[in-house]
């Protein structure tokens, strides 16, 4: 394999999200290119995006950021995916709703909740950011937190009661915080002894 070879990913994002990806005067596109050392080529009419580069990690980060923007995230949140411990989870609601628009709207409503309360509760308990866009629910957060949020959303999709989902989330998020504190104390102790 040649070390100076270009690699690429082809993506498709909704046409109405192309302007967000480009940003005012191309600022967002330029920022992603600068941070990931990748080149982004956009077909504004079709929503086709090609990401080109030589650094696999940068290429993968650019792809994930573009996917996140395409799934309704504000570019500022999408840029969190540059951090090594952050990930993007995408859940396809149509897998459950099928072709029924009524069922799709009901599922979306369960996830968002009245005045966005359900989504906000899950975001707060898991320290993630959630976007319900089209037929998908997308989550950006640290790996374990995003996994927790994904499980909560999947529970709501399958019809679980909101109160039961929140209780389970509260319990799991406390366990995560305790585990993180333990790791910090362990690391601090090792740093002092080492």
N, C-alpha and C positions, 0 to 999 in steps of 0.2 A: 504494500500500500504506500502511496506517495504521501509524505508528510505535508506537502504544500497544496494538497488537493482541496477544492471547495466542496462542501456538502450543502444540502438544502432540504427544507421542509416545505411542502405545499399545504396551505390551509384555505378554508373558505370561512368568511365571517359574514354576518348579515350586512347587507348594503348600508342600512341605516347606522351601522357602527363604524363604517370606514372613516367618516369625518372625525370621530373620537380618536381612532387609532392614529390618524395623521396629526391631529391637534392644530391649534392656531399657528399659522405660518410653518407647519411641519414640525413643531417643537417636540411633540410626543414621539413621533417616528424617529427623529434625530436622537432623542434621549435614549430610546431603546437600543438604537444602533450603537451609540457611544458606550453604553453600559455593557452590552453583550458582544461587542466587536463583530457584529453581524450586519449584513446589508438587507434591507427590506424593500421588496418591489411589490407595489399595490396596484391592482386593476380596480379602480374605483367603481366602474360600471357593473362589474360582476361580483365584487367582494372577494376576489381571489388574491391571496397573499403568498409570496414566496420569500422565505428567509434563507439567506445564503451566507456561509461563513466557513472558517477553517477550524474554529475551536468548538468541539462538540458540546461542552458545558454551556458556553455562551449561546450557541444555536438552540439548545434545548430550553434555556431560560427565555430567549426571545419568543420561541414558539408558545410557551406556557403563558407569557404576558399577553401575547396577541390573542390567544384563545380566551383568556380571562376578559379582555376588553370586548371581544366579540360576544361574550356571554353576559354583558351588561355591567361589568365592573368599571368604576371610575379608574382611570389610568394610575392614579396615586396608589390605590389599593393593589392594582395589578403589579406594580413595581415591587411590592413586597416579595414577589416570587424570585427576585434577585438574591434574596437571602437563602442560604443553603438549607435552613431548617423549616422553610415554608413550602407549601404545596398547593396545588389546585385540584379539587375534587369536582367532578361533574356528574350529576345524576340525571338520567333521562326519564322524565315523568311519563312520556308517551309509552314507555315499556309497560306501565301499569294502566294508563288511561286508554291505550289503544287509539282508535280513530275518533273516539267520542269527545267532541269539544266540551260537552257538558261535564263529563267526568274530569277532563283536564282542568277546567275552570274550578271545579270543586276541590281538586287536589291542591291546585295553586293557592286557593283560598285558605285551606287548612294550614299550609306551610307559612303563608304570610300572616294570617290571623287578622282580627279586626284592628284596623288602624296600624297594621304592621307589628302588632304586639308579639305574635308567636315567633316571627323571624327574629325580632329584637331580643326576645328572651333567650333563644338558642344562641344568638351571637354573643350575648353578655355572659352566659354560662360557659361557653366554650372559647371565648376570646378569639372569635373568627369573624369573617365578613361573609355575608350570604347574599347572592343575587338570584332572584327568581325571574327568569327571562325566557320568553317563548315556551318551549317544551322542556326546559332544563332548570335545575337548581344547581348553582355552582357555589363552592365554598373555598375561601382562601384562609389559611391559617397554618400554624405550626402542625407538623404531621399528626401527632396524637390528638390535638384539639380538633383538627379537620376531620379526623376519623370519628371522633365522638359526635361532632355536628352531623356528619353523614349518616351515622346510625340513627340519630334523633329524627332527621328528615325522613329517612326510609321507614321508621316506625310510624310517623304521621301519614306517610303515603299509604302504608298498609292498613291504616284505620285506627291506630292506637289512640287512646285518650290523651289529650294535651297534658293534663295534670300528671299522668303516669310517666310520660316522656320527660317532663320537667323534673320530677322527683329523681328519676334515674340519672338525669344529667347533673343535677346538683350533687348527688352522691359521687358520681364518677369524676366530676371536676374537682371536688374536694380531695379525692384520692390522688388525682394528677398533681395538684398543688403541693400536697404533702410529699409526694414522691420527688417533685422538683426541689423542694426545700431540703429533703434528705440528701439529694445529689449535690446540692450547693454546699451543705455542711461537710459532706464527705470530701469534696474537692478542696474546700478551704482547709480542712484538717491535713490532707495530704500535702497541700502547698506549704503549710507551715512546718510539716515534719520532713519534707523532701528537700 
